[in-house]
Amino acid sequence: MLENIPRMLPSHLGASIDATKFNIPPIFAWIKRVSNVSDDEMLRTFNCGIGFVMIVANENVRTVLKHLNGENASVIGSVVNRASKQVTVDYFCTSIERVQKTLLIRKKRVAVLISGNGTNLQSLIEASRDTNMGLGADIVLVISNKPGAYGLQRAKTFDIATRVVEHANYPDREEFDQALTDELEAHEIDIICLAGFMRIMSASFVKRWKGKLLNIHPSLLPKFKGMNAQRQALESGDDETGCSVHFVDENVDTGAIILQEIVPIYKTDTEITLQLRLLKSEHIAYAKALRYVATERVKLSDDWQVTWH
Ligand code: GRF
């Protein structure tokens, strides 16, 4: 990072990078711990998780990010007038210490609730098993309200426990949700990810799991809430949409937003092409949001706001 970035900068300019804006893979935290290499040397020698750097004019940032859909791109810093060092990386020490800490604490036990295909489920499982991700979470349970949901097969391929809790077998939402809570408690679940779970949760369920219940929605909330978000986006005539990961509150798609990813809409798009493009960004966004919550970087405050730690 310290020696490659200057190759694309004129000598009077520098780069100011913020290490809280990217994920440092645990391997680098481990290298630092066992070798006690200085921060400067770590940054000189390793990419510390950054595989590709682009310098983009401010006014083009949104467009570039949108077209890098699915590439896990984010803004990690800015070009500045050169200080004595040409590249500075702020918060590297605290960021790498945070990763070191997550290597030592117990991983959160996560349940994913589905009703259908389960591509988000699969990407969460793969992220949780990817040692570069440092997700701090294991997917230990998958619950479907539909016995035929394909996501159940996906879970089984990964040897993850599955349960079917059919809503039709319960007289009302309260009792259905209680059956879910019973399963979740029996599996000592810390965090629940709704991933295409087509039921609205009751107020008591939302209260029981406050701050531990996440959902993903294929739009830039508060736009296009509810069903058919892709169709709503196409009909709006907008040239971009996106996805949102949020904590669940008592209403549908209104909870505090943890993060969003933007996706372009093309004139030639159909609901299917847009849905596929959105899913790519959903898969990246959901894993990232789960990492934030599982490693306690993001929490939900008593008054239902997202707080960063
Ligand atoms: C996704 O678009 C998600 O945002 C929405 O339901 C869909 C589930 O897709 N809540 P999959 O089952 O994860 O493929």
Residues whose N, C-alpha, C, O or C-beta is under 5 A from the ligand:
A	BS01	GRF	G116 N117 G118 T119 N120 L121 A195 G196 I216 H217 P218
